[in-house]
């Protein structure tokens, strides 16, 4: 386990992203079943299971993923996957990134997920999305809503 406040590496971040992908998949199943339930409620005798096309499904998943990531990063700095793996997304100045940057970061992560791989070669372990939007992903195992992680980094003398 890395030191609290240290920059998270690509492996931990990839595992968190995999968990978040599963969360989005579950959300999509819930949306699908909810749509089917509404259809059934209004037309029980003529009910047919919804058959969304591939384009609709991909766009729908992208919208759900963007909303999920944006809300999580703007409100607490962590998604469910980030919470499980002790990660928090912060601004370079160690504060929450806020709604505008959270939305832009989420769109960038959904449209170009391979940008995360840059964290493997970056000396500061920042992805392309982090570099573009001035964010960092740090280890934060505390359940204090980020208070310790948001404290300024101590610079060794």
DSSP file (Angstrom, degrees, kcal/mol; ACC not computed):
  #  RESIDUE AA STRUCTURE BP1 BP2  ACC     N-H-->O    O-->H-N    N-H-->O    O-->H-N    TCO  KAPPA ALPHA  PHI   PSI    X-CA   Y-CA   Z-CA
    1    1 A X              0   0    0      0, 0.0     2,-0.1     0, 0.0     3,-0.1   0.000 360.0 360.0 360.0 136.1    0.0    0.0    0.0
    2    2 A X        -     0   0    0      1,-0.1     3,-0.1     4,-0.1     6,-0.0  -0.366 360.0 -82.6 -83.3 164.2    1.3    3.4   -0.9
    3    3 A X    >   -     0   0    0      1,-0.1     3,-2.1    -2,-0.1   136,-0.3  -0.324  55.1 -94.1 -63.7 143.6    1.6    6.4    1.4
    4    4 A X  T 3  S+     0   0    0      1,-0.3   136,-0.2    -3,-0.1    -1,-0.1  -0.349 113.0  20.5 -58.2 137.5   -1.5    8.5    1.9
    5    5 A X  T 3  S+     0   0    0    134,-3.3    -1,-0.3     1,-0.3   135,-0.1   0.285  92.8 132.0  86.2 -10.9   -1.6   11.4   -0.5
    6    6 A X    <   -     0   0    0     -3,-2.1   133,-2.6   133,-0.1    -1,-0.3  -0.393  69.4 -93.3 -71.7 153.2    0.9    9.8   -2.9
    7    7 A X  B     -A  138   0A   0    131,-0.2   131,-0.3    -3,-0.1     2,-0.2  -0.474  42.9-120.6 -69.9 133.2    0.0    9.7   -6.6
    8    8 A X        -     0   0    0    129,-3.0   129,-0.2    -2,-0.2    -1,-0.1  -0.471  25.3-129.2 -77.4 144.1   -1.7    6.6   -7.6
    9    9 A X     >  -     0   0    0     -2,-0.2     4,-2.0     1,-0.1     5,-0.2  -0.262  25.5 -99.0 -88.7 177.1   -0.2    4.4  -10.3
   10   10 A X  H  > S+     0   0    0    109,-0.2     4,-2.3     1,-0.2     5,-0.2   0.825 116.5  55.3 -69.1 -33.9   -1.7    2.9  -13.5
   11   11 A X  H  > S+     0   0    0      2,-0.2     4,-2.3     1,-0.2    -1,-0.2   0.960 111.6  42.0 -66.7 -50.4   -2.4   -0.5  -12.1
   12   12 A X  H  > S+     0   0    0      1,-0.2     4,-2.2     2,-0.2    -2,-0.2   0.909 116.4  49.6 -62.3 -42.0   -4.5    0.7   -9.1
   13   13 A X  H  X S+     0   0    0     -4,-2.0     4,-2.2     1,-0.2    -1,-0.2   0.871 109.9  51.3 -66.0 -36.5   -6.3    3.2  -11.3
   14   14 A X  H  X S+     0   0    0     -4,-2.3     4,-2.1     2,-0.2    -2,-0.2   0.894 109.4  50.2 -67.1 -40.0   -7.0    0.6  -13.9
   15   15 A X  H  X S+     0   0    0     -4,-2.3     4,-2.1     2,-0.2    -2,-0.2   0.915 110.9  49.1 -64.0 -42.1   -8.5   -1.7  -11.3
   16   16 A X  H  X S+     0   0    0     -4,-2.2     4,-2.5     1,-0.2    -2,-0.2   0.904 110.2  51.8 -62.4 -40.7  -10.7    1.1  -10.0
   17   17 A X  H  X S+     0   0    0     -4,-2.2     4,-2.1     2,-0.2    -1,-0.2   0.869 107.1  53.1 -64.0 -36.8  -11.8    1.8  -13.6
   18   18 A X  H  X S+     0   0    0     -4,-2.1     4,-1.9     2,-0.2    -1,-0.2   0.914 109.8  47.9 -64.6 -42.5  -12.7   -1.8  -14.1
   19   19 A X  H  X S+     0   0    0     -4,-2.1     4,-2.0     1,-0.2    -2,-0.2   0.925 112.0  49.8 -62.6 -43.8  -14.9   -1.6  -11.0
   20   20 A X  H  X S+     0   0    0     -4,-2.5     4,-2.2     1,-0.2    -2,-0.2   0.842 106.7  55.3 -65.7 -32.7  -16.5    1.6  -12.2
   21   21 A X  H  X S+     0   0    0     -4,-2.1     4,-2.2     2,-0.2    -1,-0.2   0.898 107.6  49.8 -63.9 -40.4  -17.1   -0.1  -15.6
   22   22 A X  H  X S+     0   0    0     -4,-1.9     4,-2.4     2,-0.2    -2,-0.2   0.886 108.3  53.1 -64.5 -38.8  -19.0   -2.8  -13.8
   23   23 A X  H  X S+     0   0    0     -4,-2.0     4,-2.4     1,-0.2    -2,-0.2   0.923 110.1  47.5 -61.3 -44.2  -21.0   -0.2  -11.9
   24   24 A X  H  X S+     0   0    0     -4,-2.2     4,-2.3     2,-0.2    -2,-0.2   0.892 110.1  52.9 -65.0 -39.3  -22.0    1.4  -15.2
   25   25 A X  H  X S+     0   0    0     -4,-2.2     4,-2.0     2,-0.2    -2,-0.2   0.915 110.0  47.7 -62.5 -42.6  -23.0   -2.0  -16.6
   26   26 A X  H  X S+     0   0    0     -4,-2.4     4,-2.3     1,-0.2    -2,-0.2   0.911 110.7  52.1 -63.6 -41.9  -25.2   -2.7  -13.6
   27   27 A X  H  X S+     0   0    0     -4,-2.4     4,-2.5     1,-0.2    -2,-0.2   0.889 108.0  51.7 -61.0 -38.7  -26.8    0.8  -14.1
   28   28 A X  H  X S+     0   0    0     -4,-2.3     4,-2.5     2,-0.2    -1,-0.2   0.889 108.6  50.4 -66.5 -38.5  -27.4    0.0  -17.7
   29   29 A X  H  X S+     0   0    0     -4,-2.0     4,-2.8     2,-0.2     5,-0.2   0.908 110.8  49.9 -63.8 -41.4  -29.2   -3.2  -16.8
   30   30 A X  H  X S+     0   0    0     -4,-2.3     4,-2.6     2,-0.2    -2,-0.2   0.911 110.8  49.0 -63.8 -42.4  -31.3   -1.3  -14.3
   31   31 A X  H  X S+     0   0    0     -4,-2.5     4,-2.5     2,-0.2    -2,-0.2   0.921 112.3  49.1 -62.1 -43.4  -32.2    1.3  -16.9
   32   32 A X  H  X S+     0   0    0     -4,-2.5     4,-2.3     2,-0.2    -2,-0.2   0.940 113.7  44.7 -61.3 -48.6  -33.1   -1.5  -19.4
   33   33 A X  H  X S+     0   0    0     -4,-2.8     4,-2.3     1,-0.2    -1,-0.2   0.866 112.4  52.7 -66.3 -35.3  -35.3   -3.3  -16.8
   34   34 A X  H  X S+     0   0    0     -4,-2.6     4,-2.3    -5,-0.2    -1,-0.2   0.908 109.2  49.4 -64.1 -41.8  -36.9    0.0  -15.8
   35   35 A X  H  X S+     0   0    0     -4,-2.5     4,-2.4     1,-0.2    -2,-0.2   0.911 111.4  49.2 -62.2 -42.9  -37.7    0.8  -19.4
   36   36 A X  H  X S+     0   0    0     -4,-2.3     4,-2.6     1,-0.2    -2,-0.2   0.896 109.8  51.8 -63.9 -39.8  -39.2   -2.7  -19.8
   37   37 A X  H  X S+     0   0    0     -4,-2.3     4,-2.4     2,-0.2    -2,-0.2   0.904 110.0  48.2 -64.4 -41.5  -41.3   -2.2  -16.6
   38   38 A X  H  X S+     0   0    0     -4,-2.3     4,-1.8     2,-0.2     5,-0.2   0.927 112.2  49.5 -65.1 -44.0  -42.7    1.1  -17.9
   39   39 A X  H  X S+     0   0    0     -4,-2.4     4,-2.3     1,-0.2    -2,-0.2   0.928 112.5  47.8 -57.7 -45.6  -43.5   -0.5  -21.2
   40   40 A X  H  < S+     0   0    0     -4,-2.6    -1,-0.2     1,-0.2    -2,-0.2   0.889 108.7  54.3 -64.1 -39.7  -45.3   -3.4  -19.5
   41   41 A X  H  < S+     0   0    0     -4,-2.4     3,-0.3     1,-0.2    -1,-0.2   0.860 117.2  36.1 -63.4 -35.8  -47.2   -1.0  -17.2
   42   42 A X  H  < S+     0   0    0     -4,-1.8    -2,-0.2     1,-0.2    -1,-0.2   0.738 134.3  21.5 -91.8 -24.0  -48.6    1.0  -20.1
   43   43 A X     <  +     0   0    0     -4,-2.3     3,-0.2    -5,-0.2    -1,-0.2  -0.467  65.8 158.0-140.7  66.7  -49.1   -1.9  -22.6
   44   44 A X  S >  S+     0   0    0     -3,-0.3     3,-0.7     1,-0.2    -1,-0.1   0.852  78.1  47.0 -64.8 -33.6  -49.3   -5.2  -20.8
   45   45 A X  T 3  S+     0   0    0      1,-0.2    -1,-0.2    -5,-0.1    -5,-0.1   0.796 120.1  37.8 -78.4 -26.8  -51.1   -7.1  -23.5
   46   46 A X  T 3  S+     0   0    0     -3,-0.2    -1,-0.2    -6,-0.1    -2,-0.2   0.042  85.7 151.9-109.0  25.3  -48.9   -5.8  -26.3
   47   47 A X    <   +     0   0    0     -3,-0.7     2,-0.4    -7,-0.1    -3,-0.1  -0.332  15.9 174.0 -65.3 133.2  -45.6   -6.0  -24.3
   48   48 A X        -     0   0    0    -12,-0.1     3,-0.1    -2,-0.1     2,-0.1  -0.996  38.0-107.7-134.3 136.1  -42.4   -6.6  -26.2
   49   49 A X        -     0   0    0     -2,-0.4   -13,-0.0     1,-0.1   -14,-0.0  -0.386  45.3-101.3 -60.8 137.7  -39.0   -6.5  -24.6
   50   50 A X        -     0   0    0    -18,-0.2     2,-0.3     1,-0.1    -1,-0.1  -0.323  31.8-163.0 -60.4 142.7  -37.1   -3.3  -25.7
   51   51 A X        -     0   0    0     -3,-0.1    -1,-0.1     0, 0.0     2,-0.1  -0.660   9.6-169.9-127.6  75.5  -34.5   -3.9  -28.4
   52   52 A X        -     0   0    0     -2,-0.3     2,-0.0     1,-0.1    -2,-0.0  -0.397  23.1-119.3 -68.2 143.4  -32.1   -0.9  -28.3
   53   53 A X     >  -     0   0    0      1,-0.1     4,-2.3    -2,-0.1     5,-0.2  -0.256  27.0-103.2 -74.7 168.1  -29.7   -0.8  -31.3
   54   54 A X  H  > S+     0   0    0      1,-0.2     4,-2.5     2,-0.2     5,-0.2   0.874 120.5  51.2 -62.9 -38.1  -25.9   -0.8  -30.8
   55   55 A X  H  > S+     0   0    0      2,-0.2     4,-2.7     1,-0.2     5,-0.3   0.937 111.6  47.4 -65.5 -45.4  -25.5    2.9  -31.4
   56   56 A X  H  > S+     0   0    0      1,-0.2     4,-2.6     2,-0.2    -2,-0.2   0.897 112.8  49.9 -60.9 -40.9  -28.2    3.7  -28.8
   57   57 A X  H  X S+     0   0    0     -4,-2.3     4,-2.5     2,-0.2    -2,-0.2   0.910 112.4  45.9 -65.8 -43.0  -26.7    1.3  -26.3
   58   58 A X  H  X S+     0   0    0     -4,-2.5     4,-2.3     2,-0.2    -2,-0.2   0.929 115.4  45.8 -67.1 -45.2  -23.2    2.8  -26.7
   59   59 A X  H  X S+     0   0    0     -4,-2.7     4,-2.4    -5,-0.2    -2,-0.2   0.917 113.5  50.7 -63.9 -42.3  -24.4    6.4  -26.5
   60   60 A X  H  X S+     0   0    0     -4,-2.6     4,-2.6    -5,-0.3    -2,-0.2   0.915 110.8  48.0 -61.2 -44.0  -26.6    5.5  -23.5
   61   61 A X  H  X S+     0   0    0     -4,-2.5     4,-2.8     1,-0.2    -1,-0.2   0.892 111.3  51.3 -64.4 -39.1  -23.6    3.8  -21.7
   62   62 A X  H  X S+     0   0    0     -4,-2.3     4,-2.5     2,-0.2    -2,-0.2   0.901 111.2  47.5 -65.0 -40.4  -21.4    6.8  -22.4
   63   63 A X  H  X S+     0   0    0     -4,-2.4     4,-2.5     2,-0.2    -2,-0.2   0.930 114.1  46.6 -66.2 -45.4  -24.1    9.2  -21.0
   64   64 A X  H  X S+     0   0    0     -4,-2.6     4,-2.6     2,-0.2    -2,-0.2   0.929 114.3  48.0 -62.6 -45.1  -24.5    7.0  -17.9
   65   65 A X  H  X S+     0   0    0     -4,-2.8     4,-2.8     1,-0.2     5,-0.3   0.916 112.3  48.9 -62.7 -43.6  -20.8    6.7  -17.4
   66   66 A X  H  X S+     0   0    0     -4,-2.5     4,-2.5    -5,-0.2     5,-0.2   0.917 113.2  46.7 -63.6 -43.5  -20.2   10.4  -17.8
   67   67 A X  H  X S+     0   0    0     -4,-2.5     4,-2.3     2,-0.2     5,-0.2   0.927 114.6  47.4 -63.9 -44.7  -23.0   11.3  -15.3
   68   68 A X  H  X S+     0   0    0     -4,-2.6     4,-2.2    -5,-0.2    -2,-0.2   0.942 116.3  42.3 -62.2 -50.5  -21.7    8.8  -12.8
   69   69 A X  H  X S+     0   0    0     -4,-2.8     4,-2.7    -5,-0.2     5,-0.3   0.922 114.7  50.9 -64.8 -44.5  -18.0    9.8  -13.0
   70   70 A X  H  X S+     0   0    0     -4,-2.5     4,-2.5    -5,-0.3     5,-0.2   0.940 112.7  44.9 -58.7 -49.9  -18.9   13.6  -13.0
   71   71 A X  H  X S+     0   0    0     -4,-2.3     4,-2.3    -5,-0.2     5,-0.4   0.923 114.8  48.1 -62.9 -44.6  -21.1   13.4  -10.0
   72   72 A X  H  X>S+     0   0    0     -4,-2.2     4,-2.0    -5,-0.2     5,-1.8   0.934 115.8  42.8 -63.6 -46.4  -18.7   11.2   -8.0
   73   73 A X  H  <5S+     0   0    0     -4,-2.7    24,-0.5     4,-0.3    25,-0.3   0.865 116.9  46.8 -70.7 -35.6  -15.6   13.4   -8.8
   74   74 A X  H  <5S+     0   0    0     -4,-2.5    24,-0.3    -5,-0.3    -1,-0.2   0.880 120.7  35.8 -73.3 -37.4  -17.4   16.7   -8.2
   75   75 A X  H  <5S-     0   0    0     -4,-2.3    -2,-0.2    -5,-0.2    -3,-0.2   0.931 141.6  -2.4 -85.6 -48.5  -19.1   15.7   -4.9
   76   76 A X  T  <5S-     0   0    0     -4,-2.0    -3,-0.2    -5,-0.4    -2,-0.1   0.558  85.6-119.0-122.2 -13.8  -16.6   13.5   -3.1
   77   77 A X  S   <S+     0   0    0     -5,-1.8    12,-4.0    -6,-0.2     2,-0.4   0.474  85.4  82.3  84.5   0.9  -13.6   13.1   -5.4
   78   78 A X        -     0   0    0     -6,-1.0    -2,-0.2    10,-0.2    -1,-0.1  -0.998  60.8-150.3-144.3 143.6  -14.1    9.3   -5.6
   79   79 A X     >  -     0   0    0     -2,-0.4     4,-2.4    -3,-0.1     5,-0.2  -0.328  46.7 -92.5 -90.3-179.5  -16.1    6.8   -7.5
   80   80 A X  H  > S+     0   0    0      2,-0.2     4,-2.3     1,-0.2     5,-0.2   0.934 130.5  47.5 -62.2 -44.9  -17.2    3.5   -6.0
   81   81 A X  H  > S+     0   0    0      1,-0.2     4,-1.8     2,-0.2    -1,-0.2   0.896 111.3  51.3 -61.9 -40.6  -14.1    1.9   -7.6
   82   82 A X  H  4>S+     0   0    0      1,-0.2     5,-3.7     2,-0.2     4,-0.4   0.883 109.4  50.6 -63.5 -38.9  -11.9    4.7   -6.2
   83   83 A X  H ><5S+     0   0    0     -4,-2.4     3,-0.7     3,-0.2    -2,-0.2   0.902 109.2  50.3 -65.7 -41.3  -13.4    4.2   -2.8
   84   84 A X  H 3<5S+     0   0    0     -4,-2.3    -1,-0.2     1,-0.2    -2,-0.2   0.867 118.8  38.0 -63.8 -36.1  -12.7    0.4   -2.9
   85   85 A X  T 3<5S-     0   0    0     -4,-1.8    -1,-0.2    -5,-0.2    -2,-0.2   0.307 115.4-110.6-101.6   8.6   -9.1    1.0   -3.9
   86   86 A X  T < 5 +     0   0    0     -3,-0.7    54,-3.2    -4,-0.4     2,-0.3   0.896  67.4 142.3  69.4  42.6   -8.4    4.1   -1.8
   87   87 A X  E   < -B  139   0A   0     -5,-3.7     2,-0.3    52,-0.3    -1,-0.2  -0.868  27.8-174.6-116.9 149.9   -8.2    6.6   -4.6
   88   88 A X  E     -B  138   0A   0     50,-2.1    50,-2.6    -2,-0.3     2,-0.5  -0.994  19.9-137.2-142.1 137.2   -9.4   10.2   -4.8
   89   89 A X  E     +B  137   0A   0    -12,-4.0     8,-0.4    -2,-0.3     2,-0.3  -0.836  35.9 164.8 -93.8 124.2   -9.4   12.7   -7.7
   90   90 A X  E     -B  136   0A   0     46,-2.9    46,-2.9    -2,-0.5     6,-0.2  -0.855  40.0 -96.7-132.0 166.5   -8.3   16.2   -6.7
   91   91 A X  E >   -B  135   0A   0      4,-3.6     3,-2.2    -2,-0.3    44,-0.2  -0.368  46.6-101.3 -73.8 166.0   -7.1   19.3   -8.3
   92   92 A X  T 3  S+     0   0    0     42,-1.9    43,-0.1     1,-0.3    -1,-0.1   0.757 126.7  57.3 -61.3 -22.6   -3.4   19.9   -8.5
   93   93 A X  T 3  S-     0   0    0     41,-0.3    -1,-0.3     2,-0.1     3,-0.1   0.287 123.8-105.5 -91.5  10.0   -3.9   22.3   -5.5
   94   94 A X  S <  S+     0   0    0     -3,-2.2     2,-0.3     1,-0.3    -2,-0.1   0.838  81.9 113.3  72.8  37.2   -5.4   19.4   -3.5
   95   95 A X  S    S-     0   0    0      1,-0.1    -4,-3.6    -4,-0.0    -1,-0.3  -0.819  78.3 -76.1-124.5 170.2   -9.1   20.5   -3.6
   96   96 A X        -     0   0    0     -2,-0.3    -6,-0.2    -6,-0.2   -22,-0.1  -0.357  41.7-127.3 -61.9 149.6  -12.1   18.9   -5.2
   97   97 A X     >  -     0   0    0    -24,-0.5     4,-0.6    -8,-0.4     5,-0.2   0.642  40.7-137.1 -81.2 -12.8  -12.1   19.5   -9.0
   98   98 A X  H  >  -     0   0    0    -25,-0.3     4,-2.2   -24,-0.3     5,-0.2   0.082  30.5 -67.1  78.4 166.7  -15.7   21.0   -9.1
   99   99 A X  H  > S+     0   0    0      2,-0.2     4,-2.7     1,-0.2     5,-0.3   0.914 125.2  50.4 -63.4 -49.3  -18.4   20.3  -11.6
  100  100 A X  H  > S+     0   0    0      1,-0.2     4,-2.3     2,-0.2    -1,-0.2   0.944 117.6  39.6 -58.9 -47.4  -17.0   21.9  -14.8
  101  101 A X  H  X S+     0   0    0     -4,-0.6     4,-2.8     2,-0.2    -1,-0.2   0.869 113.8  55.2 -69.6 -35.1  -13.7   20.0  -14.6
  102  102 A X  H  X S+     0   0    0     -4,-2.2     4,-2.4     2,-0.2    -1,-0.2   0.914 110.1  46.4 -62.5 -42.3  -15.4   16.8  -13.4
  103  103 A X  H  X S+     0   0    0     -4,-2.7     4,-2.6     2,-0.2    -2,-0.2   0.939 114.5  46.4 -65.9 -46.7  -17.7   16.8  -16.4
  104  104 A X  H  X S+     0   0    0     -4,-2.3     4,-2.4    -5,-0.3    -2,-0.2   0.903 113.8  49.0 -62.4 -40.7  -14.8   17.5  -18.8
  105  105 A X  H  X S+     0   0    0     -4,-2.8     4,-2.4     2,-0.2    -1,-0.2   0.902 111.1  49.9 -65.8 -40.9  -12.6   14.9  -17.1
  106  106 A X  H  X S+     0   0    0     -4,-2.4     4,-2.5    -5,-0.2     5,-0.2   0.927 111.4  48.1 -63.5 -45.0  -15.4   12.3  -17.3
  107  107 A X  H  X S+     0   0    0     -4,-2.6     4,-2.9     1,-0.2     5,-0.3   0.930 112.5  49.5 -60.6 -44.3  -16.0   13.0  -21.0
  108  108 A X  H  X S+     0   0    0     -4,-2.4     4,-2.3     1,-0.2     7,-0.2   0.889 112.5  47.4 -62.5 -39.3  -12.3   12.7  -21.7
  109  109 A X  H  < S+     0   0    0     -4,-2.4    -1,-0.2     2,-0.2    -2,-0.2   0.865 115.3  44.9 -71.0 -35.9  -12.1    9.4  -19.8
  110  110 A X  H  < S+     0   0    0     -4,-2.5     3,-0.4    -5,-0.2    -2,-0.2   0.906 119.3  40.8 -74.1 -41.6  -15.1    8.0  -21.6
  111  111 A X  H  < S+     0   0    0     -4,-2.9     2,-0.2     1,-0.2    -2,-0.2   0.872 133.0  20.4 -74.9 -37.8  -14.0    9.1  -25.1
  112  112 A X    ><  +     0   0    0     -4,-2.3     3,-1.8    -5,-0.3    -1,-0.2  -0.570  64.7 162.2-133.9  70.7  -10.3    8.3  -24.7
  113  113 A X  G >  S+     0   0    0     -3,-0.4     3,-1.8     1,-0.3     4,-0.2   0.756  70.4  73.3 -63.6 -23.4   -9.8    5.7  -21.9
  114  114 A X  G >  S+     0   0    0      1,-0.3     3,-1.6     2,-0.2     4,-0.3   0.675  75.3  82.0 -65.2 -15.0   -6.4    4.9  -23.2
  115  115 A X  G X  S+     0   0    0     -3,-1.8    13,-2.0     1,-0.3     3,-1.2   0.754  77.8  70.2 -60.0 -23.3   -5.2    8.3  -21.8
  116  116 A X  G X  S+     0   0    0     -3,-1.8     3,-1.8     1,-0.2    -1,-0.3   0.816  83.5  69.8 -61.8 -30.8   -4.9    6.5  -18.5
  117  117 A X  G X  S+     0   0    0     -3,-1.6     3,-1.7     1,-0.3     4,-0.5   0.730  81.0  73.8 -63.4 -21.3   -1.9    4.5  -19.8
  118  118 A X  G X> S+     0   0    0     -3,-1.2     4,-1.8    -4,-0.3     3,-1.2   0.797  82.6  70.5 -62.0 -26.3    0.2    7.7  -19.8
  119  119 A X  G <4 S+     0   0    0     -3,-1.8    -1,-0.3    -4,-0.3  -109,-0.2   0.733  88.5  64.4 -62.8 -21.1    0.3    7.4  -16.0
  120  120 A X  G <4 S+     0   0    0     -3,-1.7    -1,-0.3    -4,-0.3    -2,-0.2   0.792 115.3  27.0 -72.7 -27.6    2.5    4.4  -16.5
  121  121 A X  T <4 S+     0   0    0     -3,-1.2     2,-0.3    -4,-0.5    -2,-0.2   0.556  96.3 103.9-111.0 -11.8    5.3    6.5  -18.0
  122  122 A X    ><  -     0   0    0     -4,-1.8     3,-1.6     4,-0.2     5,-0.0  -0.552  66.6-141.3 -73.8 131.0    4.6    9.9  -16.4
  123  123 A X  T 3  S+     0   0    0     -2,-0.3    -1,-0.1     1,-0.3    -4,-0.0   0.775 107.0  44.1 -62.7 -24.2    7.1   10.7  -13.6
  124  124 A X  T 3  S-     0   0    0      2,-0.1    -1,-0.3    -3,-0.0    -5,-0.1   0.325 112.6-120.9-100.7   7.0    4.1   12.3  -11.7
  125  125 A X    <   +     0   0    0     -3,-1.6     2,-0.4     1,-0.2    12,-0.2   0.834  61.2 149.1  58.1  37.1    1.8    9.3  -12.5
  126  126 A X        -     0   0    0     -8,-0.2    -1,-0.2    10,-0.1    -4,-0.2  -0.845  40.9-135.4-103.6 137.6   -0.7   11.6  -14.2
  127  127 A X     >  -     0   0    0     -2,-0.4     4,-2.4    -9,-0.1   -11,-0.2  -0.255  33.2-100.3 -77.2 172.4   -2.9   10.5  -17.1
  128  128 A X  H  > S+     0   0    0    -13,-2.0     4,-2.6     1,-0.2     5,-0.2   0.887 127.0  54.0 -61.4 -37.2   -3.4   12.5  -20.2
  129  129 A X  H  > S+     0   0    0      2,-0.2     4,-2.1     1,-0.2    -1,-0.2   0.904 108.0  49.7 -62.9 -40.7   -6.8   13.6  -18.7
  130  130 A X  H  >>S+     0   0    0      2,-0.2     5,-1.6     1,-0.2     4,-1.4   0.926 112.3  46.9 -62.9 -45.2   -5.0   14.7  -15.5
  131  131 A X  H  <5S+     0   0    0     -4,-2.4     3,-0.2     1,-0.2    -2,-0.2   0.906 114.0  47.8 -63.4 -42.2   -2.4   16.7  -17.5
  132  132 A X  H  <5S+     0   0    0     -4,-2.6    -1,-0.2     1,-0.2    -2,-0.2   0.861 124.0  30.2 -66.9 -36.8   -5.1   18.3  -19.7
  133  133 A X  H  <5S-     0   0    0     -4,-2.1    -1,-0.2    -5,-0.2    -2,-0.2   0.332 106.0-113.6-112.3   6.8   -7.4   19.3  -16.8
  134  134 A X  T  <5 +     0   0    0     -4,-1.4   -42,-1.9     1,-0.2     2,-0.3   0.894  68.2 135.1  67.4  41.1   -5.0   19.9  -13.9
  135  135 A X  E   < - B   0  91A   0     -5,-1.6     2,-0.3   -44,-0.2   -44,-0.2  -0.777  36.8-159.4-117.3 164.3   -6.1   17.0  -11.7
  136  136 A X  E     - B   0  90A   0    -46,-2.9   -46,-2.9    -2,-0.3     2,-0.5  -0.971  13.3-139.6-137.0 153.2   -4.2   14.3   -9.7
  137  137 A X  E     - B   0  89A   0     -2,-0.3  -129,-3.0   -12,-0.2     2,-0.3  -0.974  30.8-179.5-115.1 120.5   -5.3   10.9   -8.4
  138  138 A X  E     -AB   7  88A   0    -50,-2.6   -50,-2.1    -2,-0.5     2,-0.4  -0.804  33.8-103.1-120.0 157.6   -4.0   10.2   -4.9
  139  139 A X  E     + B   0  87A   0   -133,-2.6  -134,-3.3  -136,-0.3   -52,-0.3  -0.659  44.6 164.6 -75.3 131.2   -4.1    7.4   -2.4
  140  140 A X        +     0   0    0    -54,-3.2   -54,-0.1    -2,-0.4  -136,-0.1  -0.712  13.6 168.6-152.8  94.6   -6.6    8.3    0.3
  141  141 A X        +     0   0    0     -2,-0.2     2,-0.1   -55,-0.1   -55,-0.1   0.523  49.2 105.6 -85.3  -6.4   -7.8    5.4    2.5
  142  142 A X        -     0   0    0    -56,-0.1     4,-0.2     1,-0.1     3,-0.2  -0.452  65.0-144.4 -80.4 147.8   -9.5    7.7    5.0
  143  143 A X        +     0   0    0      1,-0.2    -1,-0.1    -2,-0.1    -2,-0.0  -0.277  69.3 111.2-100.7  45.2  -13.2    8.1    5.3
  144  144 A X  S >  S-     0   0    0     -2,-0.1     3,-1.3     0, 0.0    -1,-0.2   0.030  96.6-101.9-108.2  24.8  -13.0   11.8    6.1
  145  145 A X  T 3  S-     0   0    0      1,-0.2    -2,-0.1    -3,-0.2    -3,-0.0   0.736  78.9 -57.4  58.9  25.4  -14.4   13.1    2.8
  146  146 A X  T 3> S+     0   0    0     -4,-0.2     4,-2.4   -51,-0.0    -1,-0.2   0.509  97.1 134.5  92.1   5.8  -10.9   14.0    1.7
  147  147 A X  T <4 S+     0   0    0     -3,-1.3     4,-0.4     1,-0.2    -2,-0.1   0.921  78.9  39.5 -56.4 -48.1   -9.8   16.3    4.5
  148  148 A X  T >4 S+     0   0    0      1,-0.2     3,-1.0     2,-0.2    -1,-0.2   0.897 116.2  50.7 -69.8 -39.7   -6.4   14.6    4.9
  149  149 A X  T 34 S+     0   0    0      1,-0.2    -1,-0.2    -7,-0.1    -2,-0.2   0.807 107.4  54.8 -68.0 -28.2   -5.8   14.1    1.2
  150  150 A X  T 3< S+     0   0    0     -4,-2.4    -1,-0.2     2,-0.1    -2,-0.2   0.539  83.0 107.3 -84.9  -5.5   -6.7   17.8    0.5
  151  151 A X  S <  S-     0   0    0     -3,-1.0     3,-0.1    -4,-0.4    -3,-0.0  -0.458  87.4 -92.0 -68.0 145.2   -4.1   19.0    3.0
  152  152 A X        -     0   0    0      1,-0.1    -1,-0.1    -2,-0.1     2,-0.1  -0.257  47.0-101.6 -59.0 144.0   -1.1   20.6    1.2
  153  153 A X        -     0   0    0      1,-0.1     2,-0.5    -3,-0.1    -1,-0.1  -0.407  33.1-119.2 -66.0 139.6    1.8   18.1    0.5
  154  154 A X        -     0   0    0     -2,-0.1     2,-0.6    -3,-0.1    -1,-0.1  -0.691  23.6-144.8 -80.6 130.1    4.7   18.4    2.9
  155  155 A X        -     0   0    0     -2,-0.5     2,-0.1     2,-0.0    -1,-0.0  -0.854  17.3-124.7 -98.1 121.9    7.8   19.3    1.0
  156  156 A X              0   0    0     -2,-0.6    -1,-0.0     1,-0.1     0, 0.0  -0.377 360.0 360.0 -65.2 142.7   11.0   17.6    2.4
  157  157 A X              0   0    0     -2,-0.1    -1,-0.1     0, 0.0    -2,-0.0   0.420 360.0 360.0-100.4 360.0   13.7   20.1    3.3
